[in-house]
Amino acid sequence: MFISPMLLHKSDEPFDSLDYITELKLDGIRLIYSVDATGKVRLYSRHNNEITAKFPELHSLNLPPGTVLDGELIVTDNEGKPDFEAMMSRFQSSKSTAPVSFVAFDVLQHGGERVTSIPLLERKELLADLVPTDSALLSKVQFVEGHGAAYYNAVQAQGLEGIVLKRKDSRYQVGKRSDAWLKVINYQYADVYVTGYRKQPKDFGWLLADNDGRYMGVMEIGVPPHAKAKIYRAEVREETEDFAYLANPVKCRVKFRNYTKAGLLRLPSFVEWV
């Protein structure tokens, strides 16, 4: 059974409140794990794509019939940190043999009954009963009450993705984005040059480069209209079928998740002109 997952709003800063719990934000793929009344396991992505066949090692986790869990599917690196690129490689290629781990953080159905209307901490108790012992294949997200700022500082020091702050009394809002769940992303920042842009208006993208002219990826999100206008008014040096290249690259500051293994910026977004 697929249940559309609850989504998070963004918070610019972490905070301390005993009305909230704090969890590590895992850098992987959102997964709805379902065991129907007959014991049949089905795995769904966030967008209701069934991906059961891609992960046969998750078909026998000994969860009882009538269970639906929400969590993150991850691959870890040699330091035990989530590795998003390795996860995507495993997801997209049948050649990848990277071991995956399902890390659950919520219970949506228990014993065949929908439990989304009960408070979060009660659902956490159900999860602890369902997953009493963590293993390499199945574990549960650990959490603390409050201490959002200190947790975020520790996440920054480890170079992890961020934290999630959730109201203790929050109900699971199926298919909705709610400010009862907040994510604080550990962004990195860099000054780069916009060297060109995609010409197709429906497929926005700015080409980025560093001070030495080395390609740093494409910025596709987080660019306000006034910034777009500045680039589209700039003088163009040359054009191809798909791209226009600026005569004078324009420097800007971007925020991004991390550097990819190829040295590119992952999910860069505009901050300001430099």
N, C-alpha and C positions, 0 to 999 in steps of 0.2 A: 504494500500500500504506500503510495506517495502522499506525503503531507507537505505542502509548500512551506519552506522554512521562513522563520522570522528573521528579519534583516536589521542591521544596526545603523544608527546615525553616527556621525563623526563628532568628536569633541576635540578641540584644539589643545586642551591641556588636561592632564590627569588631576584628580582631586581625591581628598579623603572624606569619606562619609560612611558611617556605620549602617546606612540604609542600603548600601551597595556591597556586592562581592566583587573581587578583582580576579581575573583569569588571564593567563597568557594567551595572546592571539597567535594561533598556529598558522603557518604559511603553507597551505596545501589546497585541497579541493573539498568544498563542502559536500557532505555525503549524508543522505537519508538512508538508514539501514533498517529494512523491514523484514520481519518474520511473520508470515501469515498464519492462519489458524491450523494449517496442516504442517507447519514447520518449514515451508518453502521460503528461502531467503531471496530477497530482491534488493538491489542496490540502485539508488537514484542520485543523479547530480542535482544541483540546485534548481536547474531548469526543467526537471521532470524527464530527463533522458535516462532510460534504464541502462546501466553499465555493469550489470551483474556478471556478464561473461568475461569482462576485462580483469576481474580480480578473484580467481577461483579459490585462492587461499583464505578468503573471507567467508566462504560458504558454510563453514562448520565452526562457528564460534560458541556454540552451545547456549545460545540465548533462547528463552522459552517462546513458544508460539504466542502470537498476539502482541509482539513487541515492535515498537518503532522508535529508533534512536536518531538523534541529530548529532552530528559531529564533524570532524575534519579528517580527511584521509591524507596522510603525510608520508614522505620518505625522508629519512634523516641522513646527515653527512657523517664523516668520521668523528666529528666532535659531538654528535648527538643532537645537532640543531636541524630543524626542518629545512629541506633543500627543495625549493619550489621548482627549479629547473629539472631536477631529477624526477620530481613527482610528475611534471608535465611530460617528460620523456617516457615515463612508464605508462602514463595515461594514453599517449598518442601513438606509441610504437609497440608492436608485438615483440620486437627484438629486445626491449629492455627487460631485465630480470631484477631490477631494484626491488628489494623487499618493502612492502607497504605496511603501514600501521593505521588502524582506525582508532582515533581518539574521540570518545563520546563526551558531550557536554550537556545533553538534555534528553529527557524521555518524553515522547509525544503520545505513545500508547503503551499501556501496561496491562497484561492479562486480558488483552482484547478490548480494553476500555480506553477511550480517549482521556488523557489527563492534562491537556493543555490549559484547562481552566483553574488548576490548583497552583498555589504560589511556587516560585522557583525553588526555594529551599526544600520544600516537600518533594519536588521532582528530583532534586539532587539526592535525597534520601532513597528514593526509588532506584535511581541510577547506581547508588552504592550497593544496593541489594542485588541488582542485576549483574554488576561487575565488581564483586567483592575483592578480587585480586587482579592487578594489572599484569598484562603479558605483552610480548613483543607485537602480537597481532591486534589485541584489544586492550585498551586502557581508558581511563577517564581523566578529564582535565581536572587538575588540582586548583583550588581556589582559596583565597583568604577573605576575611571580612574587613572591608575598608582598606586602608594602607595603599591607596591607589598611587600616590606620588612616589613612595619608596619603591613599590613594585616596578613602576615605570622607569625609575632611575636604574634599577638592576637590569631591566630589559635593554635599556640603552647601552649599558656597560658591556653586555653580552652580544650586542649587535643583532638582537632579535626583532621581530616584526612590530610588536606593540603589545598593548593590553586591551582587555574588554572589561568594562564596568557594567554590572547588571543589578538592577534593583532586586533586593531580596524577595519582595512580594510580587514581582512581575509575573503576569500570566503569559503564556506563550501565544503571541498574536500571529496566527497562521497567515503566511503570505504578506505580512505587513512590515514596513520599516518603522521602528518604534524608538523613541528617545528613552525608553526604559532600559535599552541596551545601547551602550556607547563604545565606540572603538577609538583608541588613541594610537595613531600610527607613529612609529619611530622613523620619521623621514630623515633622509640625508639631503644635503644641499650642495649645489655646484654652480659655478659661473661658466656658461657655455655660449656659443655663437649660433644664431639662426642663420643658416647658409642658403636655405631655399625652402620651397613648399610644394606640396602636391597640388596639382592644378584642378583635380576633380573636387567640386564644392561639397559633394556628399561624402567624401572620404578625406576629411581634414587631416593634415599632418605637416609639421615643420621639421625640416632636416637640421640636426644638431651636430656641432663639432667642438672640439676643445681648442685651446690656444694654439696648438700646433697644426690645426686643421684636420685632426683625426676624427673620423665619423663616430658619433656617440649615440646614434639612434634617432628615433622619430618621436616628437611630442604630439600626442593626439588628444589630450584631455587638459582641462583646467586653464584654457586660454580665454580671457575675457574679450568682448567685442572690440574695445579700444586698442588692445594689443594686436589683434588680428588686422585691424585697419592700418596700423603703422607698417606692418610687413607687406600688406598688399599694395600699399602706396610706394614702396621702395623700388629703386631702379633694378631692373632685371638684367643680368649679364648674358645669360643664354637660357634656352628652353629646350626641353625634349617633349615627347608626347605626354609624359606623365608629370614632369617636374619643371619648376622655374627656379633658377639659381640667382641669388642676389649678387649685384655688383659689389656691394659693401655689406658683409655679414654684420648682424646686429647682436650685441652682447646682452644677455639676460641671466637672471638667476632662476634656477629651477629647483624643485624638490622632487625626490624620487625614492623608491623603496630600497633599492640596493644596486650594486653593479652586477651585471650578469657575468658568467664565466668568460664571455667574449669581450668583457670590458665595456659593455654598453650600459646606458641608464635604463633601469626598469621602471616603467610607468612614470616618466617625467611629466611634471605639470608646471605651469608658469607661476612665478612668484612676483618678479618685478624686473624692470629694465635696469641695467647697470651702466 
